[in-house]
């Protein structure tokens, strides 16, 4: 917050915090109150006359609230014996997956994840709760970025965009490769995908057929047990 205060007022984001339950919410509210007493300049974020003052909510009551930046607190961890239960409160109940979906879509610009566990610590074999499975997938995405998104082979979702692509596809097909045009998980798609013959990943890495090769780098993150931008 003190870093954001250095920005001109019009550039400062509105802020919110999302917790998993009311106990975690109360603890964070108390910690923020302590910092507000220590640093009076932080009151700018909490002023009642602001259209969107900083809020602290939990999974049960965050629906309807949006802020520019949301800080998502996931403070579950192993007990003294080192065992992590698969009890994540509201996520284990019916509709837990919908509560998680609401929580991770409250940020207009940026969602920062603060987690005391990593995705590999969540064992879906020990719970049938759909919400817990979604949490594991979400944390994996927070840790690794878009590379964690599951690749779904739906066949061709479009046709060739140019005769050049058709020619490349025909040449590769003649060499025994299986070609799928227009693959991807967003509006920008890879022109040609070459089906991998043995890997669990369905396609070989590829570059756009009409552009020079591009080296893709994984998005840099700031650590799972501290803040992770999504």
C-alpha positions in Angstrom: 0.0 0.0 0.0 2.8 2.4 0.9 4.3 1.7 -2.5 1.0 2.5 -4.3 0.8 5.7 -2.4 3.8 7.0 -4.2 1.8 7.0 -7.5 -0.4 10.0 -8.5 -3.9 9.6 -7.0 -5.5 8.8 -10.4 -3.1 5.9 -10.9 -3.5 4.3 -7.5 -5.6 1.1 -7.7 -8.6 0.3 -5.6 -7.8 -2.7 -3.3 -9.5 -5.7 -1.8 -8.6 -8.8 0.2 -10.4 -12.1 -0.1 -10.0 -14.8 2.6 -11.4 -18.3 2.9 -13.5 -17.8 6.1 -14.6 -15.2 8.6 -11.8 -16.1 11.1 -9.1 -15.3 8.5 -11.0 -12.2 7.5 -11.1 -10.9 11.1 -7.4 -11.6 11.6 -6.5 -9.6 8.4 -8.8 -6.8 9.4 -7.0 -6.6 12.8 -3.6 -6.6 11.1 -4.6 -3.9 8.7 -6.0 -1.8 11.6 -2.6 -2.1 13.3 -0.8 -0.9 10.2 -3.3 2.0 9.8 -2.4 3.2 13.3 1.2 2.9 12.5 1.1 4.6 9.1 -1.6 7.2 9.0 -1.1 7.8 5.3 -2.7 4.4 4.6 -6.1 5.9 5.5 -6.3 7.2 1.9 -7.3 3.6 0.9 -9.9 3.2 3.6 -11.6 6.6 3.5 -15.4 6.3 3.7 -15.9 9.0 1.2 -14.1 7.0 -1.5 -16.3 5.3 -4.1 -14.4 2.0 -3.5 -12.5 1.9 -0.2 -10.4 -1.1 0.6 -12.5 -4.1 1.7 -11.7 -7.4 3.3 -14.2 -10.1 2.5 -14.4 -13.9 2.5 -15.6 -16.5 0.1 -19.1 -16.3 1.5 -19.7 -12.6 1.1 -17.4 -11.3 -1.6 -19.9 -11.7 -4.4 -20.8 -8.3 -5.9 -17.5 -6.6 -4.8 -14.9 -5.7 -7.4 -11.6 -3.8 -7.1 -8.7 -3.0 -9.4 -6.3 -5.3 -7.5 -7.4 -8.2 -5.3 -5.2 -10.0 -2.8 -6.3 -13.6 -2.4 -5.3 -15.1 1.0 -5.0 -19.0 1.1 -3.8 -19.7 4.6 -4.2 -23.4 5.0 -1.2 -25.6 6.0 0.0 -28.8 7.6 -0.6 -29.4 11.3 2.1 -30.0 13.9 2.4 -33.6 12.6 3.0 -32.4 9.1 -0.4 -33.6 7.8 -2.5 -31.4 5.5 -6.2 -32.2 5.7 -8.3 -31.7 2.6 -10.8 -29.6 4.5 -10.9 -26.1 2.9 -14.1 -24.9 4.5 -16.6 -23.5 2.0 -14.8 -25.2 -0.9 -15.8 -28.6 0.4 -19.5 -27.9 0.5 -21.9 -28.0 -2.4 -21.3 -25.0 -4.6 -17.7 -24.6 -3.5 -16.4 -24.5 -7.0 -18.8 -21.6 -7.7 -17.5 -19.7 -4.6 -13.9 -20.1 -5.8 -14.9 -18.9 -9.3 -16.5 -15.8 -7.8 -13.4 -15.1 -5.7 -10.8 -15.3 -8.5 -12.9 -13.1 -10.8 -13.2 -10.1 -8.5 -10.1 -8.3 -9.8 -10.4 -5.9 -12.7 -6.6 -5.6 -13.3 -4.6 -8.0 -11.1 -5.1 -10.9 -8.7 -2.3 -11.4 -6.3 -2.3 -14.8 -4.6 -0.8 -15.4 -1.1 -0.7 -19.1 -0.3 0.9 -21.2 2.4 0.6 -24.3 0.3 1.4 -25.3 -3.3 -0.8 -27.2 -5.8 1.1 -30.5 -5.4 0.2 -30.6 -1.7 -3.5 -30.9 -2.6 -4.5 -34.6 -3.1 -7.7 -34.9 -5.0 -7.7 -38.6 -4.2 -8.6 -37.7 -0.6 -11.6 -35.7 -1.4 -14.6 -35.7 -3.7 -15.1 -31.9 -3.4 -15.1 -30.3 -6.8 -14.1 -27.0 -5.3 -10.9 -28.5 -3.9 -10.0 -29.9 -7.3 -10.5 -26.5 -8.8 -8.3 -24.9 -6.1 -5.5 -27.3 -7.0 -5.8 -26.4 -10.7 -5.9 -22.7 -9.8 -2.8 -22.8 -7.7 -1.0 -24.7 -10.4 -1.9 -21.9 -12.8 -0.7 -19.3 -10.3 2.6 -21.1 -9.9 3.4 -21.9 -13.5 1.3 -19.5 -15.6 -0.4 -20.4 -18.9 1.7 -23.5 -19.4 -0.4 -25.1 -16.7 -3.6 -24.7 -18.7 -4.8 -28.2 -19.8 -4.4 -28.7 -23.5 -7.6 -30.0 -25.0 -7.5 -31.6 -28.4 -10.8 -30.6 -30.1 -9.5 -31.3 -33.5 -9.6 -28.4 -36.0 -11.3 -25.3 -34.7 -10.7 -23.4 -37.9 -9.5 -23.7 -41.4 -6.2 -22.7 -43.1 -5.7 -19.0 -43.3 -3.5 -19.0 -46.4 -2.2 -21.1 -49.3 1.2 -21.0 -47.6 -0.3 -22.8 -44.5 -1.9 -25.4 -46.8 1.4 -26.0 -48.5 3.3 -26.5 -45.2 0.6 -28.8 -44.0 0.7 -30.9 -47.1 4.5 -31.2 -47.0 4.4 -32.3 -43.3 1.5 -34.7 -44.0 3.6 -36.3 -46.8 6.2 -37.0 -44.2 3.7 -38.9 -42.1 2.9 -36.1 -39.5 -0.7 -35.4 -38.4 -1.5 -31.7 -38.8 -4.3 -29.7 -37.0 -4.9 -26.1 -38.0 -5.9 -23.3 -35.7 -5.1 -24.6 -32.2 -4.9 -22.8 -28.9 -6.7 -21.6 -25.8 -7.3 -18.0 -26.6 -8.2 -15.6 -29.5 -4.7 -15.8 -30.8 -4.1 -19.3 -32.1 -1.2 -21.3 -33.5 -1.7 -21.7 -37.3 -0.5 -25.3 -37.5 -0.2 -27.9 -34.8 1.8 -31.1 -35.3 0.5 -33.9 -33.2 3.1 -35.5 -31.0 3.3 -39.2 -31.6 4.1 -40.3 -28.0 4.0 -37.4 -25.5 1.0 -36.8 -23.2 1.2 -33.2 -24.5 -0.8 -33.4 -27.7 1.3 -31.1 -29.9 4.9 -30.3 -30.7 6.0 -26.7 -29.9 5.4 -24.5 -32.9 5.6 -20.9 -34.2 3.1 -18.9 -36.2 3.3 -19.9 -39.9 3.3 -16.3 -41.1 5.8 -14.8 -38.7 9.4 -15.3 -37.7 9.9 -17.8 -34.9 9.3 -16.4 -31.4 11.0 -17.7 -28.3 8.3 -17.9 -25.6 9.3 -17.3 -22.0 7.3 -18.4 -19.0 5.7 -15.4 -17.1 7.9 -14.4 -14.2 6.3 -14.8 -10.8 7.2 -13.7 -7.3 6.9 -16.9 -5.3 4.0 -19.1 -4.2 4.4 -18.6 -0.5 4.5 -14.9 -0.9 2.6 -12.9 -3.5 2.0 -14.4 -6.9 0.5 -12.3 -9.7 -2.0 -13.8 -11.9 
